[in-house]
Amino acid sequence: MPIKILMPALSPTMTEGNLAKWHKGEGDSVEPGDVLAEIETDKATMEVEAVDSGVLGKIVVPDGTDNVAVNEIIGFLLEDGEDADSIKASASPVETALENAPTAVPESPGASGGAMPKATPLARRLAEQAGIDLSTISGTGARGKITRADIEASTGTSSKPGAMQAAVVPTPSGDRLFASPLARRLAAEAGLEITAITGTGPNGRIVKADVEQAKSAPPVQVVEAPVADVASESDRYEIVPMSAMRKVIAERMVHSKSNVPHFYLSVDCEIDELLKVRSSLNERLEEGKLSVNDFIIRACALALMEIPEANAGWVGDGTMRLYKTADISVAVALDEGLITPIIPSAETKGLADISAKMKDLAVRARDGKLAPEEYQGGSFTISNLGMFGIKQFDAVINEPQGCILAVGAGEPRPVVKNGEIVPATVMTCTLSCDHRVVDGATGAKLLSAIKRLIEYPPAMLL
């Protein structure tokens, strides 16, 4: 019996994903461990490996299909002696009926209140801009979903860029045209379209005077917009669909800023001593040089153990989390968005261990190879934009965590010591706190502890 290939659940919270790419084609042999396809989740692209051997008999969900539900059939694997006919034979009556059922064009919700047609977000936006009713288009995508290509085919933009076909607006069949017999005859003799004449008689009835008025009126000239206007509009911007990661970031950030009562605390840290210690340690390390960020991770982890009430997160319903370990999430910038791999129990790790772990996580994050448990969770986040020359910024809290530290660039600044102005390398750190779980005094204690450890890094080695 053919083996069903199902959309896998790559994390406990995953409900759907995008089928980015098939690595096998129909008719290709498959062995256990072979990579069948790539699945794109909100944070990474994961490879799906085959468990059984056989031949890929049918691809149900093609490359590039978005929002495929978990456990939905995406393909069939044929065992020895089976052919494509056995796929239909093995399908359940419901699956067979769905596969053979004709694609119905749903009614427009404005007309009868029916369900909206299935379409990709990009197709909906293009249809709205072109003034096209989606219910009049037949989808050619997976399970009859309307795609960008269907919209372009209906408007003619795929074959004639910059040009748009005129939309046909049918006259409602239920409308009745009121006109006197004399008005109809006079309009026909004059070669006038009776439906283009506005009636002034009772209930809008078209009478002789209306026809006479239409005959004497100058012809209406239709001025068409030059095609260049449409082309110039498309030259100014491009509509680009958001990646799954970008969508999740947008939703989470809107929710955080709308629901979390942020407050911010800033402090300047002198890092000259840290830079000396770092330089001294790096001279003794053969590989895996330490970064300033490694010291910041270590300082935050130890400070959270010193001020445990700040190592908290919001749960809701009158409850909150108090984390027992400092699981530090570190923001890593990707081309398509942001991801926060986690250094678990960072308070138990030395600077060399933190450095090696962070380098490995960052490389695999950029390659999309992180496992869900390596970026989901965490008790505290660090976002460092110092490498971009940013002096100071306020970060948005990564729910359900209670705090996030925004780290700016270290730069020479004048400071006052013993009544004299002297140069020092200063780095501004801003702590964003969720006031539901962290009070101002608690946040201030935590930031003070972080500053003390950064300014005297030998304390991190105790």
One Martini backbone bead per residue (centre of mass of N, CA, C, O) as a GRO file, in nm:
protein
  462
    1MET     BB    1   0.096   0.035   0.023
    2PRO     BB    2   0.096   0.347   0.008
    3ILE     BB    3   0.284   0.614   0.139
    4LYS     BB    4   0.223   0.874   0.342
    5ILE     BB    5   0.312   1.215   0.312
    6LEU     BB    6   0.350   1.436   0.575
    7MET     BB    7   0.312   1.716   0.743
    8PRO     BB    8   0.525   1.825   0.968
    9ALA     BB    9   0.600   1.868   1.313
   10LEU     BB   10   0.868   2.086   1.422
   11SER     BB   11   0.676   2.178   1.660
   12PRO     BB   12   0.448   2.205   1.913
   13THR     BB   13   0.319   2.490   1.773
   14MET     BB   14   0.276   2.378   1.499
   15THR     BB   15   0.024   2.415   1.220
   16GLU     BB   16   0.209   2.542   0.984
   17GLY     BB   17   0.362   2.552   0.648
   18ASN     BB   18   0.620   2.573   0.404
   19LEU     BB   19   0.682   2.442   0.083
   20ALA     BB   20   0.977   2.510  -0.060
   21LYS     BB   21   1.117   2.211  -0.140
   22TRP     BB   22   1.197   1.958  -0.361
   23HIS     BB   23   1.443   1.685  -0.382
   24LYS     BB   24   1.222   1.515  -0.520
   25GLY     BB   25   1.086   1.332  -0.781
   26GLU     BB   26   0.886   1.183  -0.980
   27GLY     BB   27   1.039   0.850  -0.977
   28ASP     BB   28   1.221   0.864  -0.746
   29SER     BB   29   1.436   0.727  -0.543
   30VAL     BB   30   1.413   0.610  -0.193
   31GLU     BB   31   1.591   0.649   0.113
   32PRO     BB   32   1.679   0.628   0.414
   33GLY     BB   33   1.770   0.978   0.482
   34ASP     BB   34   1.658   1.123   0.264
   35VAL     BB   35   1.592   1.423   0.117
   36LEU     BB   36   1.277   1.546   0.032
   37ALA     BB   37   1.236   1.832   0.192
   38GLU     BB   38   1.151   2.179   0.250
   39ILE     BB   39   1.063   2.350   0.554
   40GLU     BB   40   0.895   2.650   0.639
   41THR     BB   41   0.914   2.844   0.907
   42ASP     BB   42   0.925   3.120   1.114
   43LYS     BB   43   1.265   3.054   1.168
   44ALA     BB   44   1.309   2.803   0.962
   45THR     BB   45   1.477   2.560   0.753
   46MET     BB   46   1.372   2.227   0.710
   47GLU     BB   47   1.457   1.892   0.683
   48VAL     BB   48   1.307   1.608   0.523
   49GLU     BB   49   1.320   1.275   0.600
   50ALA     BB   50   1.330   0.956   0.517
   51VAL     BB   51   1.206   0.638   0.641
   52ASP     BB   52   1.147   0.506   0.371
   53SER     BB   53   1.140   0.302   0.097
   54GLY     BB   54   1.127   0.397  -0.263
   55VAL     BB   55   0.888   0.576  -0.466
   56LEU     BB   56   0.799   0.878  -0.593
   57GLY     BB   57   0.470   0.894  -0.707
   58LYS     BB   58   0.350   1.170  -0.561
   59ILE     BB   59   0.280   1.520  -0.582
   60VAL     BB   60   0.056   1.722  -0.409
   61VAL     BB   61   0.255   1.948  -0.301
   62PRO     BB   62   0.409   2.201  -0.423
   63ASP     BB   63   0.625   2.420  -0.471
   64GLY     BB   64   0.564   2.712  -0.276
   65THR     BB   65   0.362   2.632  -0.059
   66ASP     BB   66   0.144   2.778   0.158
   67ASN     BB   67  -0.010   2.690   0.441
   68VAL     BB   68   0.045   2.394   0.548
   69ALA     BB   69  -0.093   2.158   0.716
   70VAL     BB   70  -0.065   1.954   0.959
   71ASN     BB   71  -0.095   1.626   0.822
   72GLU     BB   72  -0.087   1.681   0.536
   73ILE     BB   73  -0.083   1.568   0.222
   74ILE     BB   74   0.221   1.579  -0.001
   75GLY     BB   75   0.257   1.259  -0.060
   76PHE     BB   76   0.378   0.952  -0.232
   77LEU     BB   77   0.498   0.621  -0.151
   78LEU     BB   78   0.635   0.357  -0.330
   79GLU     BB   79   0.650   0.032  -0.340
   80ASP     BB   80   0.716  -0.262  -0.431
   81GLY     BB   81   0.498  -0.313  -0.714
   82GLU     BB   82   0.403  -0.025  -0.740
   83ASP     BB   83   0.175   0.219  -0.866
   84ALA     BB   84  -0.017   0.490  -0.939
   85ASP     BB   85  -0.293   0.334  -0.910
   86SER     BB   86  -0.257   0.267  -0.598
   87ILE     BB   87  -0.326   0.546  -0.483
   88LYS     BB   88  -0.634   0.548  -0.536
   89ALA     BB   89  -0.692   0.275  -0.396
   90SER     BB   90  -0.585   0.387  -0.102
   91ALA     BB   91  -0.783   0.592  -0.089
   92SER     BB   92  -1.018   0.748   0.052
   93PRO     BB   93  -1.331   0.848  -0.018
   94VAL     BB   94  -1.275   1.144   0.059
   95GLU     BB   95  -1.012   1.186  -0.106
   96THR     BB   96  -1.133   1.109  -0.380
   97ALA     BB   97  -1.353   1.325  -0.389
   98LEU     BB   98  -1.163   1.569  -0.364
   99GLU     BB   99  -0.989   1.507  -0.620
  100ASN     BB  100  -1.253   1.483  -0.829
  101ALA     BB  101  -1.358   1.743  -0.768
  102PRO     BB  102  -1.476   2.021  -0.872
  103THR     BB  103  -1.403   2.350  -0.909
  104ALA     BB  104  -1.545   2.594  -0.725
  105VAL     BB  105  -1.700   2.904  -0.750
  106PRO     BB  106  -1.728   3.132  -0.531
  107GLU     BB  107  -1.916   3.348  -0.391
  108SER     BB  108  -1.971   3.657  -0.332
  109PRO     BB  109  -2.004   3.809  -0.028
  110GLY     BB  110  -2.177   4.052  -0.135
  111ALA     BB  111  -2.413   3.874  -0.257
  112SER     BB  112  -2.443   3.600  -0.031
  113GLY     BB  113  -2.226   3.539   0.207
  114GLY     BB  114  -2.005   3.372   0.128
  115ALA     BB  115  -1.718   3.236   0.096
  116MET     BB  116  -1.402   3.292   0.058
  117PRO     BB  117  -1.169   3.263  -0.150
  118LYS     BB  118  -0.888   3.096  -0.220
  119ALA     BB  119  -0.586   3.285  -0.138
  120THR     BB  120  -0.322   3.456  -0.164
  121PRO     BB  121  -0.210   3.745  -0.035
  122LEU     BB  122  -0.101   3.855  -0.307
  123ALA     BB  123  -0.357   3.804  -0.475
  124ARG     BB  124  -0.542   3.991  -0.311
  125ARG     BB  125  -0.386   4.254  -0.359
  126LEU     BB  126  -0.394   4.252  -0.670
  127ALA     BB  127  -0.703   4.240  -0.695
  128GLU     BB  128  -0.763   4.505  -0.544
  129GLN     BB  129  -0.600   4.694  -0.736
  130ALA     BB  130  -0.766   4.584  -1.003
  131GLY     BB  131  -1.074   4.525  -0.932
  132ILE     BB  132  -1.111   4.215  -0.855
  133ASP     BB  133  -1.310   3.936  -0.839
  134LEU     BB  134  -1.234   3.634  -0.699
  135SER     BB  135  -1.501   3.471  -0.784
  136THR     BB  136  -1.408   3.489  -1.110
  137ILE     BB  137  -1.169   3.295  -1.029
  138SER     BB  138  -0.958   3.029  -1.116
  139GLY     BB  139  -0.765   2.814  -0.948
  140THR     BB  140  -0.417   2.659  -0.987
  141GLY     BB  141  -0.352   2.574  -0.724
  142ALA     BB  142  -0.361   2.433  -0.442
  143ARG     BB  143  -0.679   2.342  -0.406
  144GLY     BB  144  -0.765   2.605  -0.587
  145LYS     BB  145  -0.573   2.828  -0.542
  146ILE     BB  146  -0.515   3.158  -0.571
  147THR     BB  147  -0.276   3.320  -0.768
  148ARG     BB  148  -0.077   3.536  -0.925
  149ALA     BB  149  -0.109   3.406  -1.207
  150ASP     BB  150  -0.419   3.435  -1.217
  151ILE     BB  151  -0.428   3.741  -1.207
  152GLU     BB  152  -0.250   3.797  -1.456
  153ALA     BB  153  -0.432   3.640  -1.655
  154SER     BB  154  -0.691   3.824  -1.607
  155THR     BB  155  -0.524   4.106  -1.687
  156GLY     BB  156  -0.258   4.059  -1.883
  157THR     BB  157   0.033   4.110  -1.741
  158SER     BB  158   0.204   3.859  -1.840
  159SER     BB  159   0.193   3.946  -2.163
  160LYS     BB  160   0.133   4.277  -2.089
  161PRO     BB  161   0.310   4.492  -1.965
  162GLY     BB  162   0.123   4.768  -1.824
  163ALA     BB  163  -0.144   4.628  -1.894
  164MET     BB  164  -0.510   4.643  -1.887
  165GLN     BB  165  -0.798   4.493  -1.858
  166ALA     BB  166  -1.115   4.541  -1.891
  167ALA     BB  167  -1.372   4.545  -1.690
  168VAL     BB  168  -1.662   4.352  -1.657
  169VAL     BB  169  -1.988   4.504  -1.610
  170PRO     BB  170  -2.269   4.377  -1.534
  171THR     BB  171  -2.602   4.396  -1.565
  172PRO     BB  172  -2.843   4.357  -1.370
  173SER     BB  173  -3.108   4.140  -1.424
  174GLY     BB  174  -3.321   4.283  -1.216
  175ASP     BB  175  -3.323   4.531  -1.376
  176ARG     BB  176  -3.547   4.799  -1.475
  177LEU     BB  177  -3.641   4.973  -1.762
  178PHE     BB  178  -3.771   5.304  -1.777
  179ALA     BB  179  -3.977   5.360  -2.073
  180SER     BB  180  -4.123   5.497  -2.320
  181PRO     BB  181  -4.216   5.410  -2.631
  182LEU     BB  182  -4.131   5.680  -2.762
  183ALA     BB  183  -3.845   5.690  -2.645
  184ARG     BB  184  -3.745   5.431  -2.776
  185ARG     BB  185  -3.791   5.512  -3.073
  186LEU     BB  186  -3.620   5.774  -3.077
  187ALA     BB  187  -3.353   5.639  -2.991
  188ALA     BB  188  -3.333   5.443  -3.231
  189GLU     BB  189  -3.335   5.661  -3.458
  190ALA     BB  190  -3.072   5.815  -3.321
  191GLY     BB  191  -2.867   5.599  -3.200
  192LEU     BB  192  -2.937   5.548  -2.898
  193GLU     BB  193  -2.868   5.453  -2.574
  194ILE     BB  194  -3.106   5.402  -2.343
  195THR     BB  195  -2.915   5.334  -2.088
  196ALA     BB  196  -2.763   5.636  -2.115
  197ILE     BB  197  -3.030   5.761  -2.010
  198THR     BB  198  -3.173   6.004  -1.809
  199GLY     BB  199  -3.447   6.008  -1.611
  200THR     BB  200  -3.735   6.256  -1.532
  201GLY     BB  201  -3.955   6.096  -1.460
  202PRO     BB  202  -4.137   5.893  -1.303
  203ASN     BB  203  -3.919   5.696  -1.141
  204GLY     BB  204  -3.708   5.754  -1.384
  205ARG     BB  205  -3.847   5.795  -1.646
  206ILE     BB  206  -3.821   5.779  -1.989
  207VAL     BB  207  -3.862   6.048  -2.202
  208LYS     BB  208  -3.876   6.255  -2.467
  209ALA     BB  209  -3.704   6.486  -2.340
  210ASP     BB  210  -3.454   6.308  -2.285
  211VAL     BB  211  -3.389   6.240  -2.579
  212GLU     BB  212  -3.362   6.530  -2.682
  213GLN     BB  213  -3.133   6.602  -2.492
  214ALA     BB  214  -2.933   6.380  -2.592
  215LYS     BB  215  -2.921   6.481  -2.893
  216SER     BB  216  -2.805   6.784  -2.812
  217ALA     BB  217  -2.574   6.668  -2.683
  218PRO     BB  218  -2.258   6.641  -2.651
  219PRO     BB  219  -2.015   6.441  -2.692
  220VAL     BB  220  -1.846   6.207  -2.504
  221GLN     BB  221  -1.518   6.211  -2.398
  222VAL     BB  222  -1.277   5.957  -2.375
  223VAL     BB  223  -1.011   5.957  -2.147
  224GLU     BB  224  -0.721   5.795  -2.157
  225ALA     BB  225  -0.486   5.662  -1.980
  226PRO     BB  226  -0.173   5.643  -1.990
  227VAL     BB  227   0.047   5.381  -1.978
  228ALA     BB  228   0.279   5.533  -1.831
  229ASP     BB  229   0.139   5.558  -1.554
  230VAL     BB  230   0.143   5.259  -1.483
  231ALA     BB  231   0.447   5.217  -1.510
  232SER     BB  232   0.538   5.434  -1.302
  233GLU     BB  233   0.403   5.302  -1.061
  234SER     BB  234   0.576   5.030  -1.073
  235ASP     BB  235   0.858   5.182  -1.043
  236ARG     BB  236   0.827   5.284  -0.738
  237TYR     BB  237   0.723   4.986  -0.662
  238GLU     BB  238   0.709   4.668  -0.474
  239ILE     BB  239   0.533   4.377  -0.420
  240VAL     BB  240   0.614   4.185  -0.126
  241PRO     BB  241   0.619   3.900   0.022
  242MET     BB  242   0.622   3.772   0.325
  243SER     BB  243   0.775   3.599   0.535
  244ALA     BB  244   0.719   3.394   0.793
  245MET     BB  245   0.909   3.543   0.986
  246ARG     BB  246   0.807   3.836   0.936
  247LYS     BB  247   0.516   3.788   1.030
  248VAL     BB  248   0.579   3.704   1.323
  249ILE     BB  249   0.729   3.958   1.404
  250ALA     BB  250   0.497   4.153   1.356
  251GLU     BB  251   0.294   4.028   1.554
  252ARG     BB  252   0.473   4.032   1.815
  253MET     BB  253   0.538   4.338   1.823
  254VAL     BB  254   0.251   4.446   1.834
  255HIS     BB  255   0.171   4.294   2.090
  256SER     BB  256   0.390   4.404   2.280
  257LYS     BB  257   0.332   4.720   2.243
  258SER     BB  258   0.015   4.684   2.320
  259ASN     BB  259   0.051   4.499   2.613
  260VAL     BB  260   0.326   4.600   2.716
  261PRO     BB  261   0.456   4.779   2.995
  262HIS     BB  262   0.696   4.978   2.926
  263PHE     BB  263   1.029   5.038   3.060
  264TYR     BB  264   1.327   5.256   3.095
  265LEU     BB  265   1.688   5.192   3.140
  266SER     BB  266   1.995   5.379   3.175
  267VAL     BB  267   2.357   5.315   3.116
  268ASP     BB  268   2.701   5.380   3.169
  269CYS     BB  269   2.985   5.193   3.045
  270GLU     BB  270   3.307   5.120   3.132
  271ILE     BB  271   3.545   4.925   2.902
  272ASP     BB  272   3.855   4.924   2.941
  273GLU     BB  273   3.899   4.676   3.124
  274LEU     BB  274   3.763   4.473   2.937
  275LEU     BB  275   3.957   4.511   2.695
  276LYS     BB  276   4.210   4.416   2.845
  277VAL     BB  277   4.115   4.133   2.921
  278ARG     BB  278   4.048   4.039   2.640
  279SER     BB  279   4.331   4.076   2.516
  280SER     BB  280   4.478   3.885   2.714
  281LEU     BB  281   4.313   3.626   2.653
  282ASN     BB  282   4.352   3.619   2.337
  283GLU     BB  283   4.665   3.570   2.352
  284ARG     BB  284   4.606   3.266   2.488
  285LEU     BB  285   4.433   3.199   2.244
  286GLU     BB  286   4.429   3.001   1.960
  287GLU     BB  287   4.109   2.994   1.958
  288GLY     BB  288   3.830   3.161   1.997
  289LYS     BB  289   3.764   3.457   2.028
  290LEU     BB  290   3.671   3.709   2.223
  291SER     BB  291   3.390   3.904   2.292
  292VAL     BB  292   3.202   4.149   2.422
  293ASN     BB  293   2.937   3.981   2.422
  294ASP     BB  294   3.036   3.755   2.609
  295PHE     BB  295   3.056   3.936   2.861
  296ILE     BB  296   2.757   4.026   2.864
  297ILE     BB  297   2.631   3.749   2.902
  298ARG     BB  298   2.773   3.685   3.168
  299ALA     BB  299   2.675   3.934   3.329
  300CYS     BB  300   2.369   3.878   3.305
  301ALA     BB  301   2.363   3.599   3.436
  302LEU     BB  302   2.480   3.686   3.715
  303ALA     BB  303   2.271   3.910   3.774
  304LEU     BB  304   2.018   3.721   3.779
  305MET     BB  305   2.122   3.563   4.029
  306GLU     BB  306   2.134   3.818   4.215
  307ILE     BB  307   1.839   3.909   4.068
  308PRO     BB  308   1.580   3.693   4.057
  309GLU     BB  309   1.321   3.887   4.024
  310ALA     BB  310   1.415   3.960   3.714
  311ASN     BB  311   1.377   3.646   3.633
  312ALA     BB  312   1.103   3.707   3.447
  313GLY     BB  313   0.751   3.622   3.352
  314TRP     BB  314   0.459   3.636   3.170
  315VAL     BB  315   0.134   3.466   3.190
  316GLY     BB  316  -0.126   3.518   3.355
  317ASP     BB  317  -0.388   3.500   3.562
  318GLY     BB  318  -0.201   3.593   3.816
  319THR     BB  319   0.078   3.499   3.679
  320MET     BB  320   0.434   3.400   3.709
  321ARG     BB  321   0.770   3.375   3.620
  322LEU     BB  322   1.056   3.208   3.786
  323TYR     BB  323   1.365   3.169   3.699
  324LYS     BB  324   1.646   2.943   3.770
  325THR     BB  325   1.777   3.026   3.497
  326ALA     BB  326   2.008   3.170   3.255
  327ASP     BB  327   1.841   3.213   2.953
  328ILE     BB  328   2.009   3.348   2.683
  329SER     BB  329   1.901   3.565   2.445
  330VAL     BB  330   2.034   3.625   2.108
  331ALA     BB  331   2.042   3.850   1.868
  332VAL     BB  332   2.005   3.761   1.515
  333ALA     BB  333   2.074   3.866   1.200
  334LEU     BB  334   1.880   3.837   0.909
  335ASP     BB  335   1.762   3.881   0.598
  336GLU     BB  336   1.442   3.804   0.698
  337GLY     BB  337   1.537   3.883   1.010
  338LEU     BB  338   1.489   3.748   1.343
  339ILE     BB  339   1.689   3.572   1.593
  340THR     BB  340   1.698   3.381   1.929
  341PRO     BB  341   1.933   3.228   2.049
  342ILE     BB  342   2.032   2.999   2.316
  343ILE     BB  343   2.192   3.020   2.640
  344PRO     BB  344   2.197   2.782   2.857
  345SER     BB  345   2.294   2.829   3.161
  346ALA     BB  346   2.512   3.078   3.163
  347GLU     BB  347   2.612   3.076   3.469
  348THR     BB  348   2.785   2.789   3.413
  349LYS     BB  349   2.958   2.946   3.202
  350GLY     BB  350   3.222   3.032   3.039
  351LEU     BB  351   3.360   3.234   2.811
  352ALA     BB  352   3.447   3.009   2.612
  353ASP     BB  353   3.175   2.860   2.599
  354ILE     BB  354   3.003   3.098   2.505
  355SER     BB  355   3.159   3.159   2.246
  356ALA     BB  356   3.127   2.882   2.105
  357LYS     BB  357   2.816   2.865   2.118
  358MET     BB  358   2.751   3.132   1.968
  359LYS     BB  359   2.890   3.070   1.699
  360ASP     BB  360   2.723   2.816   1.632
  361LEU     BB  361   2.439   2.945   1.641
  362ALA     BB  362   2.484   3.168   1.427
  363VAL     BB  363   2.549   2.987   1.186
  364ARG     BB  364   2.285   2.809   1.199
  365ALA     BB  365   2.087   3.044   1.176
  366ARG     BB  366   2.181   3.142   0.885
  367ASP     BB  367   2.119   2.832   0.773
  368GLY     BB  368   1.853   2.711   0.910
  369LYS     BB  369   1.954   2.479   1.162
  370LEU     BB  370   1.768   2.515   1.392
  371ALA     BB  371   1.623   2.409   1.660
  372PRO     BB  372   1.350   2.498   1.834
  373GLU     BB  373   1.492   2.477   2.129
  374GLU     BB  374   1.722   2.704   2.038
  375TYR     BB  375   1.478   2.962   2.011
  376GLN     BB  376   1.276   2.866   2.233
  377GLY     BB  377   1.247   3.091   2.491
  378GLY     BB  378   1.380   3.205   2.760
  379SER     BB  379   1.456   3.484   3.010
  380PHE     BB  380   1.664   3.666   2.833
  381THR     BB  381   1.762   3.957   2.635
  382ILE     BB  382   2.005   4.039   2.373
  383SER     BB  383   2.071   4.359   2.197
  384ASN     BB  384   2.335   4.421   1.956
  385LEU     BB  385   2.435   4.745   1.778
  386GLY     BB  386   2.741   4.833   1.793
  387MET     BB  387   2.852   4.734   1.505
  388PHE     BB  388   2.667   4.988   1.373
  389GLY     BB  389   2.707   5.256   1.565
  390ILE     BB  390   2.506   5.246   1.794
  391LYS     BB  391   2.453   5.420   2.085
  392GLN     BB  392   2.122   5.411   2.123
  393PHE     BB  393   1.839   5.199   2.238
  394ASP     BB  394   1.507   5.054   2.217
  395ALA     BB  395   1.371   4.755   2.310
  396VAL     BB  396   1.162   4.489   2.245
  397ILE     BB  397   0.990   4.271   2.406
  398ASN     BB  398   1.022   3.912   2.454
  399GLU     BB  399   0.783   3.724   2.470
  400PRO     BB  400   0.744   3.642   2.816
  401GLN     BB  401   0.951   3.821   2.891
  402GLY     BB  402   1.072   4.092   3.115
  403CYS     BB  403   1.354   4.139   2.950
  404ILE     BB  404   1.577   4.378   2.767
  405LEU     BB  405   1.904   4.438   2.624
  406ALA     BB  406   2.046   4.737   2.501
  407VAL     BB  407   2.341   4.765   2.293
  408GLY     BB  408   2.593   4.975   2.235
  409ALA     BB  409   2.856   5.155   2.150
  410GLY     BB  410   3.192   5.182   2.190
  411GLU     BB  411   3.320   5.507   2.298
  412PRO     BB  412   3.478   5.794   2.311
  413ARG     BB  413   3.464   5.979   2.626
  414PRO     BB  414   3.404   6.222   2.848
  415VAL     BB  415   3.513   6.210   3.192
  416VAL     BB  416   3.477   6.226   3.548
  417LYS     BB  417   3.785   6.222   3.755
  418ASN     BB  418   3.875   6.367   4.029
  419GLY     BB  419   3.785   6.649   3.879
  420GLU     BB  420   3.853   6.527   3.593
  421ILE     BB  421   3.895   6.526   3.247
  422VAL     BB  422   3.862   6.210   3.082
  423PRO     BB  423   3.916   5.944   2.891
  424ALA     BB  424   3.665   5.698   2.766
  425THR     BB  425   3.511   5.388   2.725
  426VAL     BB  426   3.168   5.397   2.623
  427MET     BB  427   2.861   5.212   2.710
  428THR     BB  428   2.524   5.191   2.627
  429CYS     BB  429   2.256   5.073   2.839
  430THR     BB  430   1.918   4.935   2.781
  431LEU     BB  431   1.637   4.860   2.986
  432SER     BB  432   1.362   4.657   2.924
  433CYS     BB  433   1.044   4.651   3.101
  434ASP     BB  434   0.793   4.464   3.263
  435HIS     BB  435   0.570   4.605   3.488
  436ARG     BB  436   0.419   4.338   3.578
  437VAL     BB  437   0.716   4.194   3.693
  438VAL     BB  438   0.896   4.470   3.687
  439ASP     BB  439   1.026   4.699   3.873
  440GLY     BB  440   1.214   4.975   3.896
  441ALA     BB  441   1.404   4.876   4.125
  442THR     BB  442   1.471   4.602   4.000
  443GLY     BB  443   1.588   4.706   3.735
  444ALA     BB  444   1.810   4.879   3.869
  445LYS     BB  445   1.962   4.646   4.007
  446LEU     BB  446   2.029   4.489   3.752
  447LEU     BB  447   2.184   4.716   3.598
  448SER     BB  448   2.395   4.759   3.821
  449ALA     BB  449   2.515   4.471   3.808
  450ILE     BB  450   2.599   4.479   3.512
  451LYS     BB  451   2.790   4.723   3.533
  452ARG     BB  452   2.989   4.607   3.746
  453LEU     BB  453   3.083   4.361   3.570
  454ILE     BB  454   3.179   4.519   3.318
  455GLU     BB  455   3.385   4.713   3.478
  456TYR     BB  456   3.464   4.424   3.648
  457PRO     BB  457   3.552   4.128   3.507
  458PRO     BB  458   3.692   3.953   3.735
  459ALA     BB  459   3.413   3.886   3.875
  460MET     BB  460   3.336   3.661   3.656
  461LEU     BB  461   3.571   3.451   3.774
  462LEU     BB  462   3.451   3.376   4.073
   0.00000   0.00000   0.00000
